[in-house]
């Protein structure tokens, strides 16, 4: 009896916390019982992420204190950057290294909290070889299983998707850090996804991938990468074209369902509740469960405490983009037949050169104020003061 009372008390507490949190974010229920907000625009979406970002910074406060003194030297000030001499190079990030710590710290400067990714993962630091400072971050991982705009474009049924999704990844972290973001460095970083370097790294790491369920060797090849703007419509990925080659193409918008408005602390409460009632979803997050796991877990917890899953319909639609590394990627993904056509796939060095000429150098001439960026500005971001923060453009969920 005492256990039942304890569970009922926890259920009531979680309901109150969740309702209080959604009200604080500006959500209310409309006449149909669905979540609604009268606010709009990218700044509003950033504000909806603010609670989660505050939690993330609080969780990492010890890490920031312990590691920032050593790592801040890798971030450029405006005076460190000579736009005519920027020389981007990719460095693969391995776990438990100084590079992984730098990746973590850089991601904490962004206004939208960064996902940790799921399943297969490849991460990069993008360096400016000229001054040995950090330009940006790239991380690709397993894509969501259900993404209607992607599946409609490829014309997949469930069987074909299950068989060939192994050839698709999702860029869940993709962007430039300050002051390079001021110089449209985000466009440069995004274009580096579509390079021989990334294709070859994937091939070496996951080319002999076996299916989690079937156990069959899939002979995976990186044919395409999806990403989505965290801030609604994206100005970074639109018109992302170099040398006559399209690097990312808009393929539509998400449906406005997700869990980003449920912060980490509340999600932990929901998981604890599921554990208390012995629900299997509480710890169902092993390799192969995919990035839908948090959404499924949140939905299961809401149902268990007697709330409608409609609370997950936040209405914030994100623009989805597709990067085709192979010129015939859509056909191969649809049919499962044919060799990837890689004739237009250039090296990271060549792509970076084109991006610098197309966007970065002209931008520097129009926006010379980038040179005013200082280390103090960066420290303000890590102290949760968002003035002039870089934009983060990829995180599903």
C-alpha positions as CSV (number, residue, x, y, z in Angstrom):
1,X,0.0,0.0,0.0
2,X,2.8,2.4,0.9
3,X,4.5,1.8,-2.5
4,X,1.2,2.6,-4.3
5,X,0.8,5.8,-2.4
6,X,4.4,6.8,-3.1
7,X,3.9,6.2,-6.9
8,X,0.7,8.2,-6.9
9,X,2.5,11.0,-5.1
10,X,5.3,11.0,-7.6
11,X,2.8,11.0,-10.4
12,X,1.1,14.1,-9.1
13,X,4.4,15.9,-8.6
14,X,5.5,15.2,-12.1
15,X,2.2,16.4,-13.5
16,X,2.5,19.7,-11.6
17,X,6.2,20.2,-12.6
18,X,5.4,19.5,-16.3
19,X,2.4,21.8,-16.4
20,X,4.3,24.6,-14.6
21,X,7.2,24.2,-17.0
22,X,5.0,24.4,-20.1
23,X,3.2,27.4,-18.7
24,X,6.6,29.1,-18.1
25,X,7.6,28.5,-21.7
26,X,4.4,30.3,-22.9
27,X,2.4,27.2,-23.9
28,X,-1.3,26.9,-23.2
29,X,-4.0,24.4,-24.4
30,X,-6.3,25.5,-27.1
31,X,-10.0,24.6,-27.4
32,X,-9.0,21.2,-28.8
33,X,-6.7,20.4,-25.9
34,X,-3.5,20.8,-28.0
35,X,-0.5,22.8,-27.0
36,X,-0.3,26.3,-28.5
37,X,1.8,29.4,-28.2
38,X,1.1,32.8,-29.4
39,X,4.8,33.5,-29.9
40,X,6.7,33.1,-33.1
41,X,10.1,33.7,-34.7
42,X,13.6,32.2,-34.1
43,X,14.2,34.2,-30.9
44,X,11.1,32.5,-29.4
45,X,12.3,29.1,-30.4
46,X,15.6,29.9,-28.7
47,X,13.7,30.9,-25.6
48,X,11.9,27.6,-25.6
49,X,15.3,25.9,-25.5
50,X,16.6,28.2,-22.8
51,X,15.5,26.1,-19.9
52,X,17.2,23.0,-21.4
53,X,20.3,25.0,-22.1
54,X,20.4,26.3,-18.6
55,X,20.1,22.7,-17.3
56,X,22.9,21.5,-19.6
57,X,25.3,24.3,-18.5
58,X,24.5,23.5,-14.8
59,X,25.2,19.8,-15.4
60,X,28.5,20.8,-17.0
61,X,29.6,23.5,-14.6
62,X,32.3,21.4,-13.1
63,X,33.6,20.4,-16.5
64,X,33.7,24.0,-17.7
65,X,35.5,25.1,-14.5
66,X,38.1,22.3,-14.8
67,X,38.8,22.3,-18.5
68,X,38.1,25.8,-19.9
69,X,41.4,27.2,-18.8
70,X,43.2,24.7,-21.0
71,X,40.7,24.7,-23.9
72,X,39.8,28.4,-24.4
73,X,43.2,29.0,-26.1
74,X,41.8,27.0,-29.1
75,X,39.0,29.5,-29.7
76,X,39.8,32.5,-31.9
77,X,39.3,36.1,-31.1
78,X,38.4,38.4,-34.1
79,X,41.9,39.6,-34.3
80,X,43.2,36.0,-34.7
81,X,41.3,35.6,-38.0
82,X,42.6,36.7,-41.3
83,X,39.8,35.8,-43.8
84,X,42.2,35.7,-46.7
85,X,44.4,33.1,-45.0
86,X,41.7,30.8,-43.4
87,X,42.7,27.2,-44.1
88,X,40.1,24.7,-42.9
89,X,41.0,21.1,-42.1
90,X,39.0,18.2,-40.6
91,X,40.2,16.3,-37.5
92,X,38.4,13.1,-36.5
93,X,37.4,13.2,-32.8
94,X,38.0,10.1,-30.7
95,X,36.4,9.5,-27.3
96,X,38.1,10.5,-24.1
97,X,40.7,12.8,-25.7
98,X,41.5,16.5,-25.5
99,X,39.7,16.8,-28.8
100,X,36.5,15.3,-27.4
101,X,36.7,17.7,-24.5
102,X,37.1,20.6,-26.9
103,X,34.1,19.4,-28.9
104,X,32.0,19.2,-25.7
105,X,33.0,22.7,-24.6
106,X,32.4,24.3,-28.0
107,X,28.9,22.7,-28.2
108,X,28.1,24.3,-24.8
109,X,28.4,27.7,-26.3
110,X,25.4,27.2,-28.6
111,X,21.9,28.5,-27.8
112,X,20.3,25.2,-28.7
113,X,21.5,22.2,-26.6
114,X,23.4,19.6,-28.6
115,X,22.3,16.0,-28.8
116,X,24.8,13.2,-27.9
117,X,23.8,11.3,-31.0
118,X,22.8,7.6,-31.2
119,X,24.3,4.4,-32.5
120,X,26.9,4.9,-35.2
121,X,28.7,8.2,-34.7
122,X,31.5,10.1,-36.5
123,X,32.6,13.5,-35.1
124,X,35.0,16.1,-36.4
125,X,36.6,19.3,-35.3
126,X,37.1,21.8,-38.2
127,X,40.3,23.7,-37.6
128,X,41.8,26.9,-39.2
129,X,45.3,25.6,-40.0
130,X,46.5,29.1,-40.4
131,X,46.1,30.1,-36.8
132,X,45.4,26.7,-35.2
133,X,42.0,27.9,-33.9
134,X,38.6,26.1,-34.0
135,X,36.3,26.9,-36.8
136,X,33.4,24.5,-36.1
137,X,32.0,21.1,-35.3
138,X,30.5,18.2,-37.3
139,X,28.9,15.1,-35.9
140,X,26.9,12.6,-37.9
141,X,25.0,9.6,-36.3
142,X,22.2,7.2,-36.9
143,X,19.1,8.9,-38.4
144,X,15.5,8.8,-37.0
145,X,13.7,5.7,-38.3
146,X,10.5,7.6,-39.1
147,X,11.0,10.8,-41.1
148,X,8.1,11.3,-43.4
149,X,9.6,13.9,-45.7
150,X,12.7,11.8,-46.3
151,X,10.8,8.6,-46.8
152,X,8.4,10.2,-49.2
153,X,11.2,11.7,-51.3
154,X,13.0,8.4,-51.6
155,X,9.6,6.6,-52.1
156,X,10.4,4.0,-49.4
157,X,8.0,1.5,-48.0
158,X,8.7,0.2,-44.5
159,X,10.6,-2.9,-45.8
160,X,12.9,-0.9,-48.1
161,X,13.6,1.6,-45.4
162,X,14.5,-1.1,-42.9
163,X,16.8,-2.6,-45.4
164,X,18.6,0.5,-46.7
165,X,18.4,3.2,-43.9
166,X,21.9,1.9,-43.0
167,X,23.2,4.0,-45.9
168,X,21.9,7.3,-44.4
169,X,23.2,9.3,-41.5
170,X,22.0,12.4,-39.7
171,X,24.1,15.5,-39.0
172,X,23.0,16.1,-35.4
173,X,25.8,18.7,-34.8
174,X,26.8,21.0,-37.6
175,X,27.9,24.6,-37.3
176,X,30.7,27.2,-36.7
177,X,31.8,28.8,-33.5
178,X,32.4,32.5,-33.1
179,X,33.8,34.5,-34.7
180,X,33.8,32.2,-37.8
181,X,30.0,32.0,-37.6
182,X,29.8,35.7,-38.2
183,X,31.7,35.1,-41.5
184,X,29.1,32.5,-42.7
185,X,31.4,29.7,-41.4
186,X,28.3,27.6,-40.8
187,X,27.9,27.3,-44.6
188,X,31.5,26.2,-45.0
189,X,31.2,23.6,-42.2
190,X,28.0,22.3,-43.7
191,X,29.6,21.8,-47.1
192,X,32.4,19.7,-45.6
193,X,29.8,16.9,-44.9
194,X,29.7,16.3,-48.6
195,X,33.4,15.3,-49.1
196,X,35.5,12.4,-49.9
197,X,37.1,12.6,-46.5
198,X,33.7,12.0,-44.7
199,X,32.7,9.3,-47.2
200,X,35.9,7.4,-46.8
201,X,35.9,7.7,-43.0
202,X,32.4,6.2,-42.9
203,X,33.4,3.4,-45.3
204,X,36.4,2.5,-43.1
205,X,34.4,2.6,-39.9
206,X,31.0,1.2,-40.8
207,X,31.4,-0.3,-44.3
208,X,30.8,-3.8,-42.9
209,X,27.9,-2.9,-40.7
210,X,25.5,-5.8,-39.8
211,X,21.8,-5.3,-39.1
212,X,20.9,-5.2,-35.4
213,X,17.9,-7.5,-35.8
214,X,18.7,-9.5,-39.0
215,X,22.4,-9.9,-38.3
216,X,23.0,-9.6,-42.0
217,X,26.0,-7.8,-43.4
218,X,24.7,-4.6,-45.0
219,X,27.8,-3.4,-46.9
220,X,26.9,0.2,-45.9
221,X,27.9,3.2,-48.0
222,X,27.3,6.8,-47.0
223,X,24.9,7.8,-49.7
224,X,23.1,10.7,-48.0
225,X,23.0,12.8,-44.8
226,X,19.9,14.5,-43.4
227,X,19.9,17.5,-41.0
228,X,17.3,19.9,-39.7
229,X,17.3,23.5,-38.6
230,X,16.7,23.8,-34.9
231,X,15.3,27.3,-35.4
232,X,12.5,26.7,-38.0
233,X,13.5,27.8,-41.5
234,X,17.2,27.7,-42.1
235,X,19.2,30.5,-43.8
236,X,22.4,28.4,-43.6
237,X,21.4,25.4,-45.7
238,X,19.2,27.1,-48.3
239,X,21.0,28.0,-51.5
240,X,24.0,25.9,-50.4
241,X,25.6,25.3,-53.7
242,X,29.2,25.3,-54.9
243,X,30.6,24.8,-58.4
244,X,27.2,23.9,-59.8
245,X,26.8,21.1,-57.1
246,X,23.9,21.2,-54.6
247,X,25.3,20.4,-51.1
248,X,22.0,20.4,-49.1
249,X,18.5,20.6,-50.5
250,X,15.3,21.4,-48.5
251,X,12.9,18.5,-48.6
252,X,10.1,19.8,-46.3
253,X,9.3,20.3,-42.6
254,X,8.9,18.1,-39.6
255,X,5.4,17.7,-38.2
256,X,5.9,19.6,-35.0
257,X,6.1,16.6,-32.7
258,X,9.1,16.2,-30.4
259,X,10.5,16.4,-26.9
260,X,12.8,19.4,-26.9
261,X,10.4,21.3,-24.7
262,X,10.8,18.6,-22.0
263,X,14.1,19.4,-20.3
264,X,16.6,16.9,-19.1
265,X,15.6,17.2,-15.4
266,X,11.9,16.5,-16.2
267,X,12.9,13.7,-18.5
268,X,14.9,12.1,-15.7
269,X,11.8,12.3,-13.5
270,X,9.7,10.6,-16.1
271,X,12.3,7.8,-16.4
272,X,12.5,7.4,-12.7
273,X,8.7,7.0,-12.6
274,X,8.8,4.4,-15.4
275,X,11.4,2.5,-13.3
276,X,9.2,2.6,-10.3
277,X,6.4,0.9,-12.2
278,X,8.8,-1.5,-13.9
279,X,8.1,-0.2,-17.4
280,X,10.6,-1.6,-20.0
281,X,11.1,1.8,-21.7
282,X,12.9,3.3,-18.6
283,X,16.2,1.9,-19.7
284,X,15.6,0.9,-23.3
285,X,18.4,3.0,-24.9
286,X,21.0,0.6,-26.1
287,X,22.7,0.7,-29.5
288,X,20.1,0.0,-32.1
289,X,17.2,1.7,-30.3
290,X,17.9,4.9,-32.3
291,X,17.2,8.6,-31.6
292,X,13.4,7.9,-31.4
293,X,14.0,6.3,-28.0
294,X,13.7,9.5,-26.0
295,X,10.5,10.4,-27.8
296,X,9.0,6.9,-27.2
297,X,10.1,7.0,-23.6
298,X,8.5,10.4,-23.0
299,X,5.3,9.3,-24.7
300,X,5.2,6.1,-22.5
301,X,5.7,8.1,-19.3
302,X,3.0,10.6,-20.2
303,X,0.5,7.8,-20.8
304,X,1.5,6.1,-17.6
305,X,0.8,9.2,-15.5
306,X,-2.5,9.9,-17.3
307,X,-1.5,12.7,-19.6
308,X,-2.2,12.8,-23.3
309,X,0.7,12.3,-25.7
310,X,-0.6,15.5,-27.4
311,X,1.7,17.3,-25.0
312,X,4.5,16.2,-27.4
313,X,3.0,18.2,-30.2
314,X,4.8,21.5,-29.7
315,X,4.0,22.8,-33.1
316,X,7.5,24.0,-33.9
317,X,8.2,22.8,-37.4
318,X,11.8,22.4,-38.5
319,X,13.1,22.6,-42.0
320,X,14.6,19.3,-43.1
321,X,17.5,19.1,-45.6
322,X,19.1,16.3,-47.5
323,X,22.8,16.1,-48.6
324,X,23.4,13.5,-51.4
325,X,27.0,12.4,-51.3
326,X,26.4,10.2,-54.4
327,X,24.8,11.9,-57.5
328,X,22.5,8.9,-57.8
329,X,21.8,8.5,-54.1
330,X,18.0,8.7,-54.3
331,X,17.8,6.0,-56.9
332,X,20.2,3.6,-55.1
333,X,18.4,4.2,-51.8
334,X,15.0,3.5,-53.5
335,X,16.0,0.4,-55.4
336,X,18.9,-1.0,-53.6
337,X,20.7,-1.4,-56.9
338,X,23.6,0.3,-58.6
339,X,27.0,1.7,-57.6
340,X,27.2,5.1,-56.0
341,X,28.2,7.8,-58.5
342,X,30.9,9.9,-56.7
343,X,32.2,11.9,-59.6
344,X,31.2,15.2,-58.0
345,X,32.5,14.3,-54.6
346,X,35.5,16.5,-53.8
347,X,38.1,16.6,-51.0
348,X,37.6,18.7,-47.9
349,X,40.4,20.9,-49.0
350,X,38.8,21.7,-52.4
351,X,35.4,22.2,-50.9
352,X,36.7,24.5,-48.2
353,X,38.5,26.6,-50.9
354,X,35.3,27.1,-52.9
355,X,33.3,27.9,-49.7
356,X,35.9,30.5,-48.6
357,X,35.8,32.2,-52.0
358,X,32.0,32.0,-52.2
359,X,30.9,33.1,-48.8
360,X,33.6,33.8,-46.1
361,X,35.9,36.3,-47.7
362,X,33.1,38.5,-49.2
363,X,31.3,38.4,-45.8
364,X,34.4,39.6,-44.0
365,X,34.4,42.7,-46.3
366,X,30.7,43.4,-45.5
367,X,30.9,42.5,-41.7
368,X,34.3,43.8,-40.4
369,X,32.8,43.9,-36.9
370,X,33.7,40.2,-36.6
371,X,37.2,41.4,-35.5
372,X,35.7,42.8,-32.3
373,X,35.0,39.3,-30.9
374,X,36.9,38.5,-27.7
375,X,37.6,35.7,-25.3
376,X,35.4,37.6,-22.8
377,X,32.4,37.2,-25.2
378,X,33.0,33.4,-25.2
379,X,33.2,33.3,-21.5
380,X,29.8,35.1,-21.3
381,X,28.3,32.3,-23.4
382,X,29.6,29.7,-21.0
383,X,28.1,31.7,-18.2
384,X,24.7,31.5,-19.8
385,X,24.7,35.1,-21.2
386,X,23.7,34.6,-24.9
387,X,24.9,37.8,-26.4
388,X,26.2,37.2,-29.9
389,X,26.0,33.4,-29.6
390,X,26.8,31.2,-32.6
391,X,23.9,29.4,-34.2
392,X,23.5,25.6,-33.9
393,X,21.6,24.1,-36.8
394,X,21.3,20.4,-36.3
395,X,19.7,18.4,-33.6
396,X,16.7,16.1,-34.0
397,X,14.2,15.5,-31.3
